[in-house]
Amino acid sequence: MLRNLLDRFTVPSAGTDEAKQAFNYLAGDFEDALQISAAVASQADHILTNDASGFTKSPISVLSPKEFLFMLASGDPNGWKAPEMTGAGHTRALHGFSQ
């Protein structure tokens, strides 16, 4: 299942530049801020996490995996529609995905 997800979504990388920018998003845990920074740098659409408490300064929407799967299955009531899952138009999303 994870291989299939990785064929459709991008997990952004984090390097020195993202680590420096992470201080702009620091709300307690540096690791969460680093994930935000990497997601911003890669222009992610969403950050997925089971613990959103460290993502209060995120300029990117933060969703639980369950919320994201619901959005993919049914679409967001505010107009967000599940992305096309073929070709090069893959959604940038999965940074911070954990169990």
C-alpha positions in Angstrom: 0.0 0.0 0.0 2.8 2.4 0.9 4.5 1.8 -2.5 1.2 2.7 -4.2 0.9 5.9 -2.2 4.5 6.9 -3.1 3.7 6.4 -6.8 1.0 9.0 -6.5 2.3 11.5 -3.8 5.6 13.2 -3.1 7.4 13.1 0.3 9.5 16.4 0.4 13.1 16.3 1.5 14.6 18.6 4.1 18.1 20.0 3.9 20.0 22.9 5.3 17.8 25.6 3.7 14.7 24.0 5.1 16.3 23.6 8.5 17.1 27.3 8.6 13.5 28.2 7.5 12.0 25.9 10.1 12.6 28.5 12.8 9.8 30.6 11.1 7.3 27.8 11.9 8.5 26.8 15.3 5.6 26.2 17.7 7.4 23.9 20.1 8.8 20.9 18.3 11.6 21.6 15.8 10.9 18.3 13.9 7.3 19.5 13.2 8.7 22.9 12.1 11.1 21.2 9.8 8.3 19.2 8.2 6.4 22.4 7.7 9.4 24.0 6.1 10.0 21.1 3.8 6.3 21.1 2.8 6.4 24.8 2.0 9.6 24.5 0.0 8.0 21.7 -2.1 4.8 23.6 -2.5 2.8 20.8 -0.8 -1.0 20.9 -0.8 -1.4 19.3 2.6 0.6 18.0 5.5 -0.7 14.7 7.0 -0.2 13.9 10.6 -1.9 12.2 13.5 -0.8 15.0 15.9 -1.6 18.5 14.5 -0.6 20.3 17.7 2.9 21.1 16.4 1.6 22.6 13.2 -0.2 25.7 14.4 2.1 28.0 12.4 1.7 26.0 9.2 0.6 28.0 6.1 -0.4 24.7 4.5 -3.5 22.8 5.5 -2.9 20.1 8.1 -5.0 17.0 8.0 -5.2 13.7 9.7 -4.7 10.7 7.4 -8.4 9.9 8.1 -9.5 13.4 7.0 -7.3 13.2 3.9 -8.7 9.8 2.9 -12.2 11.2 3.4 -11.4 14.1 1.1 -10.0 11.8 -1.6 -13.1 9.6 -1.4 -15.8 12.2 -1.3 -14.3 15.6 -2.0 -14.3 18.6 0.3 -17.6 20.4 1.0 -15.7 23.7 0.3 -15.0 22.6 -3.3 -11.7 20.6 -2.9 -11.8 17.7 -5.3 -9.6 14.6 -5.3 -6.7 15.0 -7.7 -6.4 13.1 -10.9 -4.2 10.1 -10.0 -2.6 9.6 -13.4 0.3 11.1 -15.3 2.6 13.8 -14.0 -0.2 15.6 -12.1 0.4 13.9 -8.7 -0.6 15.8 -5.6 2.3 16.9 -3.3 1.1 15.9 0.1 2.5 13.2 2.4 5.1 15.0 4.5 4.5 14.1 8.1 2.4 11.0 7.5 2.8 8.7 10.4 0.9 6.1 12.4 
